[in-house]
């Protein structure tokens, strides 16, 4: 099913958008490896597999696979077809453990496992701090090499709110594999997990040329949402003041005319 879906989706993607790729030789032709990428767009999980000869498996939220109805079944079939694995995110810790377990199982089969260390899409195109739990623990438990990947300009193809995608060439830079065997057996050391994750994020930053922000993308999204809410509330207050001023002026004019 993956092969058929790749031909059906990957082929047209490559023809329409003509993504450019650097470092394709850094992806092994066989054996387990982790592709750790920045995350700019929903389409990242489609462009990267489209340029690779091997299957790469990513994690997706379970809701994509369990939505009822015809549309839900079609969505589930689509995500299964492009190599996405369902993970229940109802509990933060449970979701993390499920993602780690799924990743290790993929790698034990000698396949490629794709992961976004930031944990979510960047809200503004910058590179955010990597979460240490998933990537580092999977890398240490499996012993698989970590290959840093930079998606470039994918967020410009279809920004939030834009219905039709813009036909332009996104880019993909693939770095050299990173070996973390020196940390083997230390997957429960939080300092090791942090160091490994930071090393990978540094390599991604060098490949992508993104500005690095030393905070989690999820926290940045909360700040942006809170700022937008505050701005909206302030705009409402300003509008209410204007309306009140208009009413007061009109009442004064009516009294003056009387």
One Martini backbone bead per residue (centre of mass of N, CA, C, O) as a GRO file, in nm:
protein
  258
    1UNK     BB    1   0.057   0.063  -0.019
    2UNK     BB    2   0.294   0.257  -0.004
    3UNK     BB    3   0.380   0.240  -0.301
    4UNK     BB    4   0.114   0.341  -0.423
    5UNK     BB    5   0.102   0.612  -0.265
    6UNK     BB    6   0.373   0.722  -0.364
    7UNK     BB    7   0.293   0.734  -0.661
    8UNK     BB    8   0.027   0.905  -0.626
    9UNK     BB    9   0.187   1.143  -0.458
   10UNK     BB   10   0.495   1.170  -0.509
   11UNK     BB   11   0.496   1.215  -0.811
   12UNK     BB   12   0.325   1.481  -0.830
   13UNK     BB   13   0.500   1.642  -0.633
   14UNK     BB   14   0.763   1.637  -0.801
   15UNK     BB   15   0.641   1.768  -1.056
   16UNK     BB   16   0.507   2.031  -0.933
   17UNK     BB   17   0.759   2.121  -0.714
   18UNK     BB   18   1.055   2.033  -0.743
   19UNK     BB   19   1.239   1.923  -0.524
   20UNK     BB   20   1.530   1.984  -0.359
   21UNK     BB   21   1.843   1.793  -0.301
   22UNK     BB   22   2.068   1.730  -0.023
   23UNK     BB   23   2.229   1.435   0.087
   24UNK     BB   24   2.114   1.151  -0.009
   25UNK     BB   25   2.375   0.973   0.060
   26UNK     BB   26   2.311   0.970   0.387
   27UNK     BB   27   2.110   0.751   0.317
   28UNK     BB   28   2.068   0.442   0.369
   29UNK     BB   29   1.992   0.150   0.182
   30UNK     BB   30   2.017   0.008   0.469
   31UNK     BB   31   1.879  -0.001   0.759
   32UNK     BB   32   1.869   0.166   1.043
   33UNK     BB   33   1.712   0.501   1.087
   34UNK     BB   34   1.705   0.847   1.187
   35UNK     BB   35   1.486   1.114   1.100
   36UNK     BB   36   1.568   1.448   1.190
   37UNK     BB   37   1.333   1.717   1.180
   38UNK     BB   38   1.208   1.981   1.093
   39UNK     BB   39   0.886   2.186   1.137
   40UNK     BB   40   0.674   2.368   0.901
   41UNK     BB   41   0.475   2.141   0.772
   42UNK     BB   42   0.242   1.912   0.680
   43UNK     BB   43   0.421   1.833   0.413
   44UNK     BB   44   0.683   1.701   0.522
   45UNK     BB   45   0.566   1.394   0.526
   46UNK     BB   46   0.580   1.399   0.193
   47UNK     BB   47   0.845   1.512   0.075
   48UNK     BB   48   1.052   1.323   0.199
   49UNK     BB   49   0.946   1.045   0.088
   50UNK     BB   50   0.947   1.133  -0.217
   51UNK     BB   51   1.288   1.138  -0.226
   52UNK     BB   52   1.283   0.844  -0.131
   53UNK     BB   53   1.336   0.498  -0.173
   54UNK     BB   54   1.250   0.463   0.114
   55UNK     BB   55   1.080   0.389   0.382
   56UNK     BB   56   0.899   0.621   0.601
   57UNK     BB   57   0.814   0.659   0.947
   58UNK     BB   58   0.556   0.820   1.115
   59UNK     BB   59   0.384   1.018   1.347
   60UNK     BB   60   0.033   1.012   1.444
   61UNK     BB   61  -0.259   1.099   1.539
   62UNK     BB   62  -0.529   0.896   1.618
   63UNK     BB   63  -0.767   1.067   1.494
   64UNK     BB   64  -0.695   0.998   1.190
   65UNK     BB   65  -0.801   0.677   1.246
   66UNK     BB   66  -1.104   0.729   1.417
   67UNK     BB   67  -1.283   0.870   1.230
   68UNK     BB   68  -1.589   0.877   1.133
   69UNK     BB   69  -1.682   0.777   0.837
   70UNK     BB   70  -1.584   0.829   0.520
   71UNK     BB   71  -1.369   1.044   0.574
   72UNK     BB   72  -1.227   0.887   0.800
   73UNK     BB   73  -1.147   0.637   0.629
   74UNK     BB   74  -0.983   0.796   0.419
   75UNK     BB   75  -0.780   0.917   0.616
   76UNK     BB   76  -0.670   0.653   0.730
   77UNK     BB   77  -0.573   0.535   0.460
   78UNK     BB   78  -0.378   0.761   0.393
   79UNK     BB   79  -0.187   0.743   0.645
   80UNK     BB   80  -0.113   0.448   0.606
   81UNK     BB   81  -0.001   0.479   0.312
   82UNK     BB   82   0.233   0.702   0.417
   83UNK     BB   83   0.353   0.587   0.700
   84UNK     BB   84   0.159   0.618   0.949
   85UNK     BB   85   0.139   0.626   1.306
   86UNK     BB   86  -0.062   0.572   1.571
   87UNK     BB   87  -0.111   0.811   1.851
   88UNK     BB   88  -0.207   0.855   2.171
   89UNK     BB   89  -0.267   1.203   2.310
   90UNK     BB   90  -0.434   1.210   2.585
   91UNK     BB   91  -0.144   1.164   2.713
   92UNK     BB   92   0.160   1.280   2.738
   93UNK     BB   93   0.315   1.031   2.846
   94UNK     BB   94   0.170   0.814   2.681
   95UNK     BB   95   0.246   0.927   2.405
   96UNK     BB   96   0.552   0.911   2.437
   97UNK     BB   97   0.570   0.603   2.482
   98UNK     BB   98   0.433   0.521   2.217
   99UNK     BB   99   0.638   0.655   2.026
  100UNK     BB  100   0.886   0.501   2.121
  101UNK     BB  101   0.785   0.215   2.066
  102UNK     BB  102   0.729   0.257   1.763
  103UNK     BB  103   1.015   0.338   1.680
  104UNK     BB  104   1.162   0.080   1.769
  105UNK     BB  105   1.004  -0.117   1.590
  106UNK     BB  106   1.092   0.001   1.320
  107UNK     BB  107   1.404  -0.034   1.369
  108UNK     BB  108   1.400  -0.348   1.419
  109UNK     BB  109   1.323  -0.380   1.099
  110UNK     BB  110   1.527  -0.183   0.939
  111UNK     BB  111   1.409   0.105   0.931
  112UNK     BB  112   1.267   0.419   0.885
  113UNK     BB  113   1.256   0.699   1.118
  114UNK     BB  114   1.042   0.971   1.173
  115UNK     BB  115   1.122   1.295   1.339
  116UNK     BB  116   1.010   1.576   1.552
  117UNK     BB  117   1.173   1.734   1.805
  118UNK     BB  118   0.971   1.980   1.853
  119UNK     BB  119   0.659   1.835   1.833
  120UNK     BB  120   0.596   2.077   1.629
  121UNK     BB  121   0.512   2.331   1.454
  122UNK     BB  122   0.626   2.613   1.350
  123UNK     BB  123   0.489   2.942   1.400
  124UNK     BB  124   0.756   3.121   1.236
  125UNK     BB  125   1.018   2.948   1.106
  126UNK     BB  126   1.161   2.872   1.348
  127UNK     BB  127   1.389   2.715   1.569
  128UNK     BB  128   1.326   2.486   1.820
  129UNK     BB  129   1.339   2.320   2.089
  130UNK     BB  130   1.413   2.008   2.176
  131UNK     BB  131   1.275   1.714   2.272
  132UNK     BB  132   1.426   1.461   2.472
  133UNK     BB  133   1.248   1.199   2.489
  134UNK     BB  134   1.219   1.072   2.201
  135UNK     BB  135   1.476   1.076   2.026
  136UNK     BB  136   1.690   0.987   2.239
  137UNK     BB  137   1.557   0.720   2.333
  138UNK     BB  138   1.547   0.582   2.057
  139UNK     BB  139   1.848   0.598   1.990
  140UNK     BB  140   1.953   0.441   2.247
  141UNK     BB  141   1.771   0.182   2.226
  142UNK     BB  142   1.861   0.113   1.914
  143UNK     BB  143   2.143   0.244   1.786
  144UNK     BB  144   2.067   0.440   1.581
  145UNK     BB  145   2.119   0.661   1.355
  146UNK     BB  146   2.128   1.018   1.314
  147UNK     BB  147   1.953   1.218   1.067
  148UNK     BB  148   1.972   1.527   0.965
  149UNK     BB  149   1.694   1.751   0.873
  150UNK     BB  150   1.602   2.005   0.619
  151UNK     BB  151   1.336   2.202   0.578
  152UNK     BB  152   1.256   2.422   0.290
  153UNK     BB  153   0.978   2.633   0.240
  154UNK     BB  154   0.709   2.470   0.311
  155UNK     BB  155   0.543   2.708   0.454
  156UNK     BB  156   0.495   2.870   0.166
  157UNK     BB  157   0.289   2.690   0.011
  158UNK     BB  158   0.066   2.665   0.280
  159UNK     BB  159  -0.061   2.873   0.458
  160UNK     BB  160  -0.259   2.964   0.688
  161UNK     BB  161  -0.575   2.996   0.507
  162UNK     BB  162  -0.473   2.861   0.249
  163UNK     BB  163  -0.608   2.672   0.002
  164UNK     BB  164  -0.400   2.710  -0.221
  165UNK     BB  165  -0.117   2.611  -0.340
  166UNK     BB  166   0.211   2.700  -0.398
  167UNK     BB  167   0.419   2.703  -0.674
  168UNK     BB  168   0.718   2.567  -0.542
  169UNK     BB  169   1.055   2.517  -0.427
  170UNK     BB  170   1.150   2.301  -0.216
  171UNK     BB  171   1.375   2.187   0.045
  172UNK     BB  172   1.643   1.931   0.110
  173UNK     BB  173   1.858   1.861   0.387
  174UNK     BB  174   2.113   1.609   0.438
  175UNK     BB  175   2.292   1.479   0.679
  176UNK     BB  176   2.510   1.330   0.864
  177UNK     BB  177   2.551   1.078   1.056
  178UNK     BB  178   2.487   1.014   1.402
  179UNK     BB  179   2.684   0.896   1.676
  180UNK     BB  180   2.562   0.757   2.013
  181UNK     BB  181   2.729   0.515   2.152
  182UNK     BB  182   2.854   0.675   2.402
  183UNK     BB  183   2.542   0.658   2.543
  184UNK     BB  184   2.505   0.380   2.605
  185UNK     BB  185   2.280   0.316   2.876
  186UNK     BB  186   2.172   0.649   2.917
  187UNK     BB  187   1.844   0.693   2.882
  188UNK     BB  188   1.800   0.806   3.205
  189UNK     BB  189   1.972   1.060   3.142
  190UNK     BB  190   1.885   1.387   3.117
  191UNK     BB  191   2.157   1.508   3.020
  192UNK     BB  192   2.194   1.324   2.777
  193UNK     BB  193   1.928   1.385   2.632
  194UNK     BB  194   1.990   1.687   2.599
  195UNK     BB  195   2.261   1.668   2.445
  196UNK     BB  196   2.164   1.505   2.204
  197UNK     BB  197   1.941   1.697   2.109
  198UNK     BB  198   2.119   1.953   2.073
  199UNK     BB  199   2.303   1.835   1.856
  200UNK     BB  200   2.084   1.791   1.644
  201UNK     BB  201   1.974   2.085   1.634
  202UNK     BB  202   2.239   2.209   1.537
  203UNK     BB  203   2.248   2.059   1.266
  204UNK     BB  204   1.978   2.165   1.162
  205UNK     BB  205   2.053   2.465   1.171
  206UNK     BB  206   2.287   2.446   0.964
  207UNK     BB  207   2.104   2.340   0.729
  208UNK     BB  208   1.863   2.567   0.740
  209UNK     BB  209   1.926   2.868   0.871
  210UNK     BB  210   1.785   2.906   1.127
  211UNK     BB  211   1.650   3.048   1.386
  212UNK     BB  212   1.715   3.013   1.727
  213UNK     BB  213   1.498   2.893   1.996
  214UNK     BB  214   1.509   2.866   2.361
  215UNK     BB  215   1.221   2.706   2.309
  216UNK     BB  216   0.921   2.578   2.294
  217UNK     BB  217   0.677   2.564   2.056
  218UNK     BB  218   0.435   2.533   2.246
  219UNK     BB  219   0.496   2.795   2.407
  220UNK     BB  220   0.487   2.987   2.167
  221UNK     BB  221   0.193   2.932   2.090
  222UNK     BB  222   0.072   3.033   2.354
  223UNK     BB  223   0.178   3.321   2.336
  224UNK     BB  224   0.042   3.391   2.067
  225UNK     BB  225  -0.250   3.333   2.158
  226UNK     BB  226  -0.252   3.532   2.399
  227UNK     BB  227  -0.183   3.786   2.233
  228UNK     BB  228  -0.429   3.768   2.042
  229UNK     BB  229  -0.642   3.782   2.264
  230UNK     BB  230  -0.555   4.053   2.387
  231UNK     BB  231  -0.589   4.216   2.124
  232UNK     BB  232  -0.890   4.157   2.087
  233UNK     BB  233  -0.985   4.276   2.358
  234UNK     BB  234  -0.872   4.560   2.309
  235UNK     BB  235  -1.038   4.616   2.053
  236UNK     BB  236  -1.312   4.596   2.195
  237UNK     BB  237  -1.266   4.828   2.394
  238UNK     BB  238  -1.216   5.048   2.181
  239UNK     BB  239  -1.492   5.014   2.041
  240UNK     BB  240  -1.665   5.075   2.290
  241UNK     BB  241  -1.558   5.362   2.333
  242UNK     BB  242  -1.647   5.477   2.059
  243UNK     BB  243  -1.948   5.415   2.090
  244UNK     BB  244  -1.985   5.580   2.350
  245UNK     BB  245  -1.889   5.850   2.234
  246UNK     BB  246  -2.107   5.868   2.016
  247UNK     BB  247  -2.350   5.862   2.204
  248UNK     BB  248  -2.274   6.110   2.373
  249UNK     BB  249  -2.264   6.315   2.141
  250UNK     BB  250  -2.555   6.274   2.046
  251UNK     BB  251  -2.689   6.352   2.314
  252UNK     BB  252  -2.571   6.640   2.329
  253UNK     BB  253  -2.694   6.739   2.061
  254UNK     BB  254  -2.992   6.695   2.140
  255UNK     BB  255  -2.988   6.887   2.384
  256UNK     BB  256  -2.901   7.139   2.229
  257UNK     BB  257  -3.146   7.141   2.026
  258UNK     BB  258  -3.362   7.165   2.261
   0.00000   0.00000   0.00000
